[in-house]
C-alpha cells in the first residue's frame, strides 16, 4: 500500500494539528484531568489514521481486456438503468453508478483504454451522492474515452462532503485501461455511461473495486 500524492499536504496538516492539540492538552489538562487528555489523544489520533486510510492506494492486480469495461472506483453499485444523456451523446445510454463512502479508496481509474475525446468540468451543487439529481446538478468532471469498440463517458461527481475533484486527463491523450484518471476528496460518486444493450456484469448494491471488478462487456 502507498499514499496518494493528493493526500500529502492534507496528512501533513493533520499531523501538525494533532501535535499542537496534544501538546496543549498534556501541558494544561493532563495534570488535573488525565483521562480527558487521553481521550483527546485517542480522538485526534483516530482522525489522523482516518486521513491516512482515506488517501491509501492498495496494491492490486488490475483487470484488463479489450472486451471488458472495468469499474473506475471502489464502492457500491447504486444505479443500473437506461437514461437520456444531454451532455455529450444526446440520446439513450446505460448508466452504472458507484457510490464511494469516506471509507473507500478514492483513486479513480479508466474503465477502458483509448483516446480522450471529451473533457469538461462543471460547477454545481453538493447534493448527497446517492441523490439521482447529483449526476446532473452536482459539481462534476466528465470525460469520454473512444476506441474501436465505441465511446464511454465517465463522470466524477462531488458529494455532500467532497469539495475537490481532481482529473489528470486532457483531450487527445492516449490512455490505457485501468490507468489512473483522477481522485475525489471525501465522499463521492462515479457514473459510467455505456451504449444501450451493453452486457452488465454487476448487480445493484454489489460492492466493487476500482481497476479490478468487471462492470460490463462490449
C-alpha positions in Angstrom: 0.0 0.0 0.0 1.1 3.6 -0.7 -0.3 7.0 0.0 -1.7 9.0 -2.9 0.1 12.2 -3.8 -3.2 14.2 -3.3 -3.0 13.3 0.4 0.5 14.5 1.2 -0.5 18.1 2.2 -3.7 17.1 3.9 -2.0 14.4 6.0 0.9 16.8 6.9 -1.6 19.5 8.1 -3.4 16.8 10.1 -0.2 15.7 11.8 0.6 19.4 12.7 -2.9 19.9 14.2 -2.6 16.6 16.0 0.7 17.5 17.6 -0.4 21.1 18.6 -3.7 19.9 20.2 -2.0 17.2 22.2 0.9 19.4 23.3 -1.6 21.9 24.7 -3.7 19.1 26.2 -0.9 17.4 28.0 0.6 20.7 29.2 -2.6 22.3 30.5 -5.0 19.5 31.2 -3.2 16.2 31.9 -2.2 17.1 35.5 -5.8 17.8 36.6 -7.8 15.6 34.2 -5.5 12.9 32.8 -8.5 10.9 31.4 -9.6 13.9 29.3 -6.1 14.3 27.8 -6.0 10.6 26.9 -9.5 10.9 25.4 -8.4 13.9 23.3 -5.3 12.0 22.2 -7.3 8.9 21.1 -9.8 11.0 19.2 -7.2 13.1 17.4 -5.1 10.0 16.6 -8.2 8.3 15.1 -8.7 11.3 12.8 -5.1 11.2 11.6 -5.4 7.4 11.0 -8.6 8.1 9.0 -6.8 10.7 6.8 -4.0 8.2 6.1 -6.6 5.5 5.3 -8.6 7.8 3.0 -5.6 8.5 0.8 -4.4 4.9 0.7 -3.7 3.2 -2.7 -3.7 -0.6 -2.2 -1.6 -2.8 -4.3 -3.8 -4.7 -6.7 -3.7 -6.9 -9.7 -5.6 -4.8 -12.2 -8.1 -6.3 -14.7 -7.6 -5.9 -18.4 -9.3 -6.9 -21.7 -10.4 -5.2 -24.9 -13.9 -6.5 -24.5 -14.1 -5.6 -20.8 -15.3 -2.4 -19.1 -13.6 -2.1 -15.7 -15.0 -0.4 -12.7 -13.5 3.1 -12.2 -14.0 3.3 -8.5 -14.3 1.5 -5.2 -17.7 1.4 -3.6 -21.2 0.1 -4.1 -23.3 0.0 -7.3 -26.3 2.2 -6.7 -27.7 2.7 -10.2 -28.1 0.4 -13.3 -30.6 2.0 -15.6 -31.2 3.4 -19.1 -31.3 7.2 -19.2 -31.0 10.1 -21.7 -27.7 11.8 -21.7 -28.0 15.5 -22.6 -24.3 16.4 -22.1 -22.5 14.5 -24.8 -24.4 11.7 -26.5 -27.7 13.5 -26.8 -29.5 10.2 -26.6 -30.1 7.0 -24.6 -27.3 5.5 -22.6 -27.0 2.7 -20.0 -25.9 4.3 -16.7 -24.0 2.5 -14.0 -23.2 4.4 -10.9 -20.8 3.6 -8.0 -21.2 5.4 -4.6 -18.0 5.9 -2.6 -18.2 6.3 1.1 -15.4 8.1 3.0 -14.1 4.6 4.0 -13.5 3.6 0.3 -10.4 4.1 -1.8 -10.9 7.3 -3.7 -8.5 6.9 -6.6 -10.4 6.7 -9.9 -9.3 4.5 -12.8 -10.2 4.4 -16.5 -12.7 1.7 -17.4 -11.4 1.3 -21.0 -8.3 2.3 -23.0 -8.4 4.6 -26.0 -8.3 8.3 -26.7 -9.8 11.1 -24.6 -12.2 12.9 -27.0 -14.1 15.0 -24.4 -13.1 16.5 -21.1 -15.2 19.1 -19.3 -15.5 20.4 -15.7 -19.0 21.5 -14.5 -19.6 23.7 -11.4 -22.6 22.6 -9.4 -24.2 21.8 -6.1 -23.1 19.4 -3.3 -26.2 17.1 -3.0 -25.6 13.8 -1.3 -24.0 11.5 -3.9 -26.8 8.9 -3.8 -29.4 11.5 -4.9 -30.3 10.9 -8.6 -30.1 14.6 -9.3 -26.4 14.6 -8.3 -25.5 13.2 -11.7 -26.7 16.4 -13.4 -26.7 19.1 -10.7 -23.6 18.5 -8.6 -20.1 19.7 -9.3 -18.7 17.1 -11.7 -16.0 16.3 -14.3 -16.9 14.3 -17.4 -14.5 12.6 -19.8 -15.2 10.4 -22.9 -12.8 7.7 -23.9 -13.1 6.4 -27.5 -11.7 3.3 -29.0 -12.6 0.8 -31.8 -15.4 -0.6 -29.6 -17.2 2.7 -29.1 -17.3 5.6 -26.6 -17.6 5.5 -22.8 -18.4 8.6 -20.7 -17.1 8.6 -17.1 -18.4 11.2 -14.7 -16.6 12.1 -11.4 -19.3 13.6 -9.1 -18.8 15.5 -5.9 -21.0 14.6 -2.9 -22.1 16.5 0.2 -18.6 16.1 1.7 -16.5 16.1 -1.5 -15.0 19.5 -2.2 -12.4 18.8 -4.8 -12.4 16.7 -7.9 -9.0 16.0 -9.4 -8.8 14.9 -13.1 -5.4 14.2 -14.8 -6.7 13.8 -18.4 -6.6 16.0 -21.4 -8.3 15.9 -24.9 -6.3 13.9 -27.4 -4.4 11.9 -24.7 -4.0 8.2 -25.4 -4.8 6.2 -22.2 -4.5 2.6 -21.0 -7.3 0.7 -19.4 -7.3 0.8 -15.5 -4.7 3.7 -15.5 -5.4 6.5 -13.1 -7.8 9.2 -14.2 -8.1 11.2 -11.0 -9.1 11.5 -7.4 -12.1 12.8 -5.5 -11.7 14.0 -1.9 -14.1 13.0 0.9 -17.1 11.0 -0.4 -18.5 11.0 -3.9 -19.8 9.0 -6.8 -18.7 7.9 -10.3 -21.1 7.4 -13.2 -20.3 5.3 -16.3 -22.4 5.8 -19.4 -22.4 2.9 -21.9 -24.2 2.0 -25.1 -27.7 0.7 -24.6 -27.8 -3.1 -24.6 -24.3 -3.5 -23.1 -23.9 -6.7 -21.1 -23.8 -5.8 -17.4 -21.7 -8.0 -15.1 -22.7 -6.4 -11.7 -25.8 -6.1 -9.6 -27.4 -3.3 -7.6 -25.8 -2.9 -4.1 -22.8 -5.0 -5.2 -19.5 -4.0 -3.6 -16.9 -3.3 -6.3 -13.2 -2.4 -6.6 -11.7 0.2 -9.0 -9.5 -1.4 -11.6 -10.5 -4.9 -10.6 -14.2 -5.5 -10.9 -15.6 -6.0 -14.4 -18.6 -3.7 -14.7 -19.7 -4.8 -18.2 -18.7 -6.3 -21.5 -18.8 -4.8 -25.1 
